[in-house]
Amino acid sequence: MEWKAQYEKWKSKLNLDASIAEELKKSEGNESLLEDSFYKTLEFGTGGMRGEIGPGTNRMNIYTIRKGAQGLADFIAEAGEEAKKKGVVIAYDNRRMSKEFSLETALTLGANGVKTYLFKELRPTPELSYAVRRLGTFSGVMVTASHNPPEYNGFKAYGEDGAQLIPEDADRLIEKVNAVEDELEVKTAEADDLEKQGLLEWVLEDIDEAYIKEMESITLDRKLIEEHGSNLSIVFTPLHGTATVPMQRSLKNAGFTNVHTVTEQAVPDTEFSTVRSPNPEEADAFELAVKLGNEKNADLLIATDPDADRIGLVVRNDQGEFTVLSGNQTGALLLDYLLTKKQEKQELPDNGIVIKTIVTSELGREIAESFGMSTLDVLTGFKFIGEKIREYETTKAHTFLFGYEESYGYLIEPFARDKDAIQPAVLAAEMTAFYKSKGMTLYEGLQNLYKKYGFFYEDLASFTFKGKEGAEKIQRIMNVFRDSVEQGELPDNVTFVEDYLRSTRTFMDGRDKEKIDLPQSNVLKLFLNDGSWYCLRPSGTEPKIKCYFGVNGKTSEEASSKLMEVKKEVLAKLEAI
């Protein structure tokens, strides 16, 4: 794409949105910024699109939103009139332009005769996922950029099962979006007209009530909560996002009445002004929660990201100090408690299955197998977990028990089909009460898991490379590692490599390659002879490449040493590229 021609086209358009026109005027002369804004079309991938807000074809704005919505409308129209009548439900978070983008999506869909249900107020991603199923819509849209910096926003598309679109459907949607030739000419309708025609309906209270009601299925031991729930001190922060209402109500309904919300972070804020990053994966996001936790002698701190699909937990360690649990650690604790309680109640099915991603700790597999349950690995992205839940509902081959990924995403009951921060928060509170009733902390519970199953330690190194040059560097890194596999230039301790783009498992001892039965994805995972592994994965929604590491040892010291060595070796190679 010739960026200057696109820039001139936008600049000269009659009736261009006034705020976008003003931003373009301010950017005159800044060729680097303009080139990055116009050198390509913002990619609509399998999970939708995400990018920085601003004018241009490579930015999130009302015109690129309309293009995505028009592609969705064409995708729905291809499925027939009944699909258009079923329509789309749309929710949005607290980010800049989220409300405006959600309305633009509705106005574009409505102009194409597609019925739309639009949330009147901001609500979490899992509630949107639930609403798709509750309302029986053909699709759903969530306007969010999850825990990205304030300058980002995004558009996520959902299928009629409430999960993000599976690859086959996503590919067809992407084709429709890419077929929209000019985002500046996409037609929209007026909201008043669509309301009169019955093509735009506002929703909120009924969905809220039904979603909160579903949370009653998360608790496993009502008697335990009745006896110990009120004694448990919990601190919660939504990090300025959407979780405030559903979290407070769900915890209260479950029986946890001693809950303290971080007041400064309970109000939606587009700038996330009290945190460096609204990401519960990062310890400093808990700064205010830790302060309040010390004041309230809290047993458990809970933080959710802006669209409330990810959750982070902080617990007291053996020194009585607050420490952040990793996503893998939280997942292991939740899984062990869930299976323990279901076993006590004789509710473990013979064909029960736990679903995790390829970069999630192997500790979960060890726990599941100890209860006689199966474990399945899927590609990174919760849509692949949702896809398997739908498959098993049809085939009855397995009964879904728990789905999770290392990046702080969990699903316990499949009334939602995307990761849901409210569900694990309720279960984590119950689990904390369980351990407290035994005179233990969650941290001590985790140490017991390590002693029983082995010390499984993981880490993540993430590198951001923005713009055109950054995208080229990320691809160059992947090419160098792939070439090392093909040319047999890997270290001697590598035993086999899984290339999910080529769907092959290559053994270093010369055995024939095996086929990997997973969708194609630009990911490499390398396995070492001591059971360690590392994985390279470019992000599909951010200008990042992520390096995942996993090791295990008989002691904490052994595992820590292994992790340090693997990271040192891999990062040295990566940084030399």
N, C-alpha and C positions, 0 to 999 in steps of 0.2 A: 504494500500500500504506500503510495506517495503521500507522505504526511502533510506536506504543504498544501496540496490540492484539497485534502480533507479539511484542513484548518480554514482555508479560504471559503470553502463551501459552507461551513458552519458560521463563519464570521459574516458572510453576506446573506444568510437566510433571513427572509422577511419574517417578522413576528417571532424571532428567536426569544426564548424565555429570557426575561429581563436580567435575572441574576446571573445566568450563564453568559449572556452578552457582556455584562459588567466584568465578570472574571476573565473573559477572553481579552477584554480591553486592558486589564491590569497585567496580563501576561505578555503583551506585545514586546518583542525584542528579546524575550527569554526563550531562545531557540531550543535549548536543552529540555526545558519543561514542556514546550509545545510539541516537540518531537515525541517525547514519551507519552503525551496525551493523545496523539493522533497517529502514531506509526503503525498501529494495528487495531483491530477490533477487540474489545474486551472479551476474553474467551469465555464462552458458555460451556462448561464442562459437565461431567456426569453428576456433580453435586449442585449445579447451577452456576452462578457467577458471583465473584467477589472482587472488589477493587477499591482504590481510593476514590473519594467523592470529588467531582470537579467536571469541567467541560471537556469534551473530547470523546472519540470513539473508544478509547482505552481507559475510560473512567466511568464511575457510577454516577448517573444523572437521570433526569426524567426521560431522556431520549433513549438511552441504552436500556432503561427499565421497560419502556414501551416496546422496544425491540424484543426483549425477552418475553414479555407478556403476549405479544403478537405471535411469536413462535409457539407459545403454550396454547393460545387460542386455535391456531392451525392444527396443532397436535390433537387437541380435543375434538375439533371439527372432523378430523379424519376418522375418529372413533364413532361418529354418528350423532344424530339429534338427541338421543337419550343421554349421551355423555354431556352434551351442552346443557341439558336440563338439570342433570345432577350437579354440574357446575364445579366451582372452586371455592374453598374457604381460605381466607388470607389473614395472617396475623403479623404483628411487627413488634420490634423491641424498642429500646430507648435511644437508639443511635440517631445521629444527625440524619435528617431527611427520611427516617424510617416510616413515619406516618404518611408523608407525602408520596413516597415510593409505593406504599401499599395501596393508596387511593389511585395513583396512576395505573397500577396493575389492574385494579377493578374497573376503571374507566375504559381501559383498552379491551379487556375481556368482554365487558358489556357491549362495546361497540361492535363486537363480533357475535353478539347474541348468546354469550355464555353467562349463565347465572352465577352470581358471586355473593358469598357470605363474607362480610368484612367485620372483624372485631372492632368494637367501638373504642377500646383502650388497648394499650400494649399488654401482651401476654406471652408466656414462654413458648419455646419451640415444642416441648412435649405436649403442651395443651393444644397446639395447632395440630400435631400428629393425631392426638385423640379426637379432635373435632372433625377431622376428615372421616373417621369411622363413625362417629356419633351422628353426623349430618348425612352420611352416605354420599359424599361428593365424589366426583371422578378424580379430583386432584386437590392439592393444597399448595400454598405458597407461604413461606416464611421470609420476611424481610429482616435480615440480621447479618452481622459479620462476626458473630460469636464473641470471642475475647480479643479480637484484633484491636489495634490502636484506634483512637477516636475518628481519624480521617477516613476510615474504611466503612463500607456497608456492602450488603450482598442480597442475593435472591436465591432461595432454595426451593426446588420443586419436589412435590410429593405425589405418590401414586394413591390409588383408591384404597389401599390397605393401610395407609397412614405412614408408610415407610418412604424414605427417599427413593427415587426411581431406580429400578434395577438397570444394569448396563444396556440391555436391549432397548428398553423404553427410553432411557436417557439418550441413547444414540439417535433415535428417531426424533426426539425433541430437539436435540442439538442441530440436526439437519433442518428442521423447521425454523429454528432461530437464525441459523446461518443463511437461510433462503430469503430472509427479510432484507431487501437490498438497501433500503434507506431508512435508518432509524428516525430521521427528521420528518418523515412523511407518514408515520404510523398514525392511524385515525383513533381518536378517543371520543367518548360521549360525555354528556353532562350527568352529574350524579342525580340531580332531581328527576331527569327524564328516565334514567335507569330504575330509580325507585318506583316511579309510577308504572313502569312496564313490568315490575316484579323481577327485574334482572339484578337488582342490588338490594341486599338485605343485611341489616346490622345485627350482630350477635354479641353476646357477652355472658349475661347472668345464667342462662340455662346451661351453657357449656361449663361455666365455672362450677356450678353446683354438681353437675354430673361427674366432672373430672375429680373434684374433691371427694365425692362419694366413693369413687373407685379406689382411692388411697386406703380405704378400710381393709382391702385385701392384702396389703403389704405387711401388716402386723402378724406375727406368728405366735406370740405368747401374751394374750390379753391379761392374764393373771399376773405375770411378771411386771407389766407396765402399771397395773393397778397398785401393786405393792411398792414399786420402786420408781415409777415414772416421775412423780412429783418431787422426789429427792434429787433428781438429776438436773444439774445446772448446765444449760446449753446457751451458747452465744451464736447468733446467726447474722451473716451479712450477705445481702444480695449484690454487693459491689455496684450499686447504683442501677441495677438491672430490673428484670421482670419478675423475680421470684418472691417478692415480699408477700403479696396476698396469698398465693397458693401454699407457700411454705409455712407461714404463720398459722393458717387455718388447718393444714394437714397435721402439723405437730400437735396443735391443741386438740384436734379431734381424736388423735391417737392416744392422748392422755398425758402429753408432756406439757405441763403448765408453767414450768420454771424456765421459760425461754426469753432471752434478752436479745433484741435486735440492735445492731449498730446504727444508731439514729442518723449519723452523718451520711451513711451509705444506703439508707432505706429509701431515699428520694431519687427517682430517675434523673440521671445527669448525662447529657450527651458527651461531656468532656471527661467524665470519670475523674473528677478533680481531686479526689483524696487518695488516688493510687497511681503508681507509675504505669501499671498495666492491670486491667480488670480480669486477671487470669488466676483462678484458684490453684493453678499448678505452681505458682510462684510464691515463695514464702512471704515476700514483702507485701503482698496483697492482704495479708492477715494482720498487718501492723495495728490497726484500730481494734480488730477483733481480739487480739492478744491483750491489748490494754484493758478492754472491757472484761475479758475473761479472767484476768487477774483480780479485777474489782469484784467480780461475781463468783469467784472461786469455781470457775467453770470446769466441768468434766470433759466437755466436747465443744470444739469450735467448728462451725460449718460455713463455707463460702460457696456461692454459686456464681457462674459467669453471667454476663448480661442477658443471654437468652435462656438461661436456666436449664441447659442440657448437660452441663458439666458441674461436678461438685468436688470440692477439696475439703479434707478433714484435718484438724489439728488436735493432737492429744497430748497428755502429760507423759513425759518419759520417766525413766527410772530415777532421775534426779528431781522430778517434780516440775520440770520446765516444759513449756509447750514446744512440740516438734511437729513438723508437717509430714503427714503420710504421703507417700507417692501414690499414683494411681494404681499401680500394681499391688501395693500393700493394702490399700483400701479394698480393692477387688478380692484379694485373698481372704481378708477378714470377713467381708460380707458373704462370700461364697461358703466359707467354712461354717459360719453361723446359720445361714440359710439351710444348708444340707443337714447340719446337726439337728436343728429344730424339726425339719420335715421327717427326719429319720425317727425322732422321738415320737412324733405323731403318726408314724407309719404312713406317711404321705409321699414317700419317694417312689416314683414309678420305675418299673423295670427298664423302660427305654428312655430314661431321663438323659438330657444332654445339656452341656454347658458350651456356649459358643464364645470364642475369643478371637482376637486378631493375630496375625502372624508376628506382630511385634510386641505382643503381650506376654508377660512372664509365664514360664512353664510351671510355676508353683501352682497355678490354678488347675492344671492338668493333674498334678500329683494329688491335690486335694480331692478333685472329682473322682478320680480312679479309686481312691481309698474308700469312697462310699459306693463303689460299683457303678458310677455314672460315666458316660462317654464325654469326650471333649472334641470339638471341631474347631479347626483354625480357618479363618476367612481373611480376605484382604482387608487392609486398613480402610475404615469407613463403616459407620454403623448401618448403612443401607444393606450391606452384605449380611449382617446379623438379621435385619428385618426380612430380607429375602428368604433366609433359611426358616425363620419362624412361619412365614406364609407357606412355604413348601411342606413343612412338617404338619401343619394344620390340615393340609390336603391329603398327604400320603400316610399320616399317622406313624411314620417310621420312628419318630422320636417325640418325646414330650419336652418342650422347652422349659428349662429351669432358671437359667441366668445367662445374660449376655454382657460382655464388658470389653473395654479396650484400655490400654495403659494410659491414654490421655484423658483420664478422669470421667469416662462415660460409662453408665451402667443402666441396665434394664432388668427388672425383677418380674413384673407382671406385664404381659404384652397388650394391655389396653391402650398403651402408646406403642408406637413402633419405631421411635427414635430414642436415643439416650435421654434419660429423664433424671434431673437432679433431685426432684422432690421425692421420688420413690426411695432411692438409697439414703436420703436424709432421714426418713422415717425409720427405715430398718437400722441405720447406724445408731440412732438414738436408742432403739430397743436393745441393740447389741451392746451398747455402752452400759445400759442399765443392767444387762445380764452379767457382764464382767464385774461391774461395781457391786452387784449382789454377792459376788464371790470374793470381794475384797481386792479386785484386780482392776487395772486400767486396760484400755485397748492396746496400749503399747506392750504391756506384759502378755496380752493375748497373742500379739504378733510374734513376740519372741518365742512363745510356746509353739507356734506354727513352724518357725524356722528350725527349732530343735527337733520337731517331729519329722519334717519333710526335707530339711536341708536349707542352707542359706542361699536363697535365690536373690541375687542383687542385679539391678538393672540401672541403666543411665541413658540419657539422651543428650546429644550435642546437635544444636541447630544453627545453621548458617544462613544469613539473609543476603541475597544478591539482587538488588532491585534493577528494574528497567531491562532494556534490550540486552545490554552487556551481561547483566546478571543472569538472565535466562540462558544465554549462550554458555556461560561458565558452568551453570548447573548441569547442562547437557554434556559438557566436556568432562566433568567429573564422572558422570555415569559411564561415558564412553571409555574412559581410561580404566575403570574397574572391570568393565565388560571385556575389554581387550586383554586384560591380565588373565581372565578366566580362559578365554579362547586360546591364548598363547602359552598357557601353562606356567605363568610367571608368578603364581601366588606362593606365599610362604608354605613351608612343609606341613605346618600344623592345620591347614585348611583341608578338610576331608571331602566336603561337597558344597555345591553352590546352587541355590534356587534362583532362577531368573524368571520373574513373573511376567516380563514383557514377552519373552520367547517361550514361556510355558515349559521350561526345561529344568531338570535337576541333573547337574553335571558332577560326576564323581571324579575325584583327583587320582584315583588308583586305576583309571582306565576302563572301568565298567561302562556298559552302554548307558546312554542318557535315558532318563525317565520323563514321562510327560506329567506336568502338573495340571490337575483338573480344576483350575480357578480362572476367572476372567483375566484378561491381559492387563498388566499394570507396570509402569516403569519403576520396578523395584528389584533390588538385588539383596539376597540374604545369604551370608556365608557362615558355615558351620565348622567349628574347630574340634580337634580330636579329644578335648577334655570336656566336651559338652557345652562349651561357650559358643556364642554366636554374635554376629553383628549384621546390621541391615541398613542399606542406603535407600532413602525414599524422598524424591522431590515432592514437595507439597503440591496438591492439586488446586489449592485456593490462595496460597501465599507465595511470595517470591523467596522461598526457602528450600534448602535441602536438609533433611533430617537424618542423623546417624544414630541408630538404636543399638544398645549393647545389652547382652544378657549373659550372666555367668551363674554358677552355683558351686558351693563348697561345703565341706563338712563343718567348718567353723566360720565365724564372721570374718576372721583375719584372712583365711584362705580365699574366701569369696572376694573380699576387698582387694586383695593382691591381684587376683585374676582380672578383676574389672579394670584396675589401673593399667595393667600391662596391655590388655586388648585395646583400650582407648588410646594409649600412647602410640601404639603401632599404627592403628587405622588413621588417626588424626594427623600423624606425621605425613602419611602418604597423601591424604586429602589436601593438606595445606601446601604441599609441594606442587600441586597441579595448577 
